[in-house]
Amino acid sequence: MKYYTRIAENEINQKLLASGALLIKGPKSCGKTETAKQFAKSILEVDRNEQVPIVMSIDPKILLQGKTPRLIDEWQEQPKLWNYVRHEVDDRKKKAQFILTGSANSEEEIKLHSGAGRFTIVEMQTMSWQEMGYSSGLVSLNALLNGEAIAYSDNSLSLELVVERMIKGGWPALLNSPLNEAILLNRAYIDLLAETDMSRVSNVKRDPQKVRSLLRSIARNIATLVDNTTLEKDIKALENTDLSRPTIIDYLNALSQLMIFEEQAAFNTHIRSSSSLRKSPKRHFCDVSLAIAALKLDKKRLMNDLKYCGFLFESLVYHDLKMYALANDAEIFHYRDAAGLEVDAIIQQTGGKWAAFEVKLGIGMLDEAAKNLLKFNVLIDEKKHGKPASLNIITGTGLSFTRPDGINVISLASLGK
């Protein structure tokens, strides 16, 4: 299978040079192992090598022998390896000794000694549009955070193609797969998640049907400020299933442990307004294709429900913006106040530079999105927080250009790191 260059490679290289061990984490099948192999000189496949449990009971240090950097893939299958790696790094006193990859965070009850000073961490996601070659990357997030002007470009796409790409998702193995095959495999991913992974991740048996009900509820409410009480009511009304709030919290924690579910935190800023800020997070899957798979939707049904497609597209943009933000030492938030003013994404660098983004699937609502951004810009207390470097609207179809009011309109097919 062809290997596609990943945005995380630069961060991996930098952190390997800075630490004795590197942990690459991310959801199953997002491409962690293949990317790690580009840097490794030897490999231990913990989940495939039948000798590993035996060696662990005799002399675990044997598993750490090999050319460095040594890749220890799916290390969480033998959590004690973490501490053996830590001690080995201490003993060797060299950089770039180990790369650990895993598709689940280790169990809470296993008290792992801190890896501070020994481990660095890189978070990987499924592939962005730029990585898959869907985006030219002509408009970089870095430029937007520096307030640079964007060049006019025509990377407009058909709505049908955008929907197809959301259905397939950013899974490396599906990049060249036919749409129907990708649909089947993404649904199988959901099945495996419900039947096996949710129970395996913390050795607690979970009801597959209830897991599926929760996944469908998250999918129905994707990219919204839905709380656990709303999820509970939604599941009871639409799934005819009773799932208590404590159970929902437990299941969401397991999904987070598997890095399938994530939350987009609220932007904490100073505003010249009496409206209080909403602090609830927006909720997303690690890849928008899982929402579609959980609801067993296809292209025809999605094309007939463009309102829901808009939420899916916002989640897709969140995914790509998050990856581009990580490459720019930045984080992604959302904004909403009690008056109902909402901005879909705020990207803020560690140094304080930030930019605001509205997301619209088509070009028919550009004026409304621009009005929101301009209103938001007026509310920001410039003395306390500084003005955004740029105001932007990301679209799925259409051109990339700057409007007369200074707001950038950017096709997702032009956006990059």
Secondary structure, DSSP 8 states (H G I E B T S, - for coil): ------THHHHHHHHHHH-SEEEEE-STTSSHHHHHHTT-SEEEETTT-TTHHHHHHH-GGGGG-SSSSEEEETGGGSTTHHHHHHHHHHHH--SS-EEEEESS---TTS-----TTTEEEEE--S--HHHHTS----EEHHHHHTT-----B-----HHHHHHHHHH-S-GGGTTS-HHHHHHHHHHHHHHIIIIIHHHTTT----HHHHHHHHHHHHHTTTS---HHHHHHHHHHHH-----HHHHHHHHHHHHHTT-EEEE-B----BSSS--B----EEEESSHHHHHHHTT--HHHHHT-HHHHHHHHHHHHHHHHHHHHHTTTEEEEEEEBTT--EEEEEEEETTS-EEEEEEESSSTTHHHHHHHHHHHHHHB-HHHH---SEEEEEESSS-BEE-TTS-EEEETTTEE-
